Amino acid sequence: MRESILSLSEFKADASRLLDQIRDEPVRIVLTQNGRARAVVEDYAAYQRREQALLMLRLMAQGEADARAGRLTDQGDVFAALRERLRGTSTADA
């Protein structure tokens, strides 16, 4: 993904066109204020994809930590417990 650096005043002067550009091509805009990076503007769909990828990485790291610490459950036991929970839920809802 390409990255552009703009001052906040430059962004404000041309915000509509820049937002269209972000939507149409993979670009991230770093906004500066008084010469320092202050914010990043990117397409919302790209933001969501990155957040989902980070969540998956966190889940994988937690799973690896659990396995190293011996916090494991047999797959058959997990599915049996889920089936039991679903049976209990459907009975209570009926």
Protein Blocks (a to p, Z undefined) as FASTA:
>chain_A
ZZddddfklmmmmmmmmmmmmmmpccdddddeehiafbdcddfklmmmmmmmmmmmmmmm
mmmmmmmnopacdfklmmmmmmmmmmmmmmmmZZ
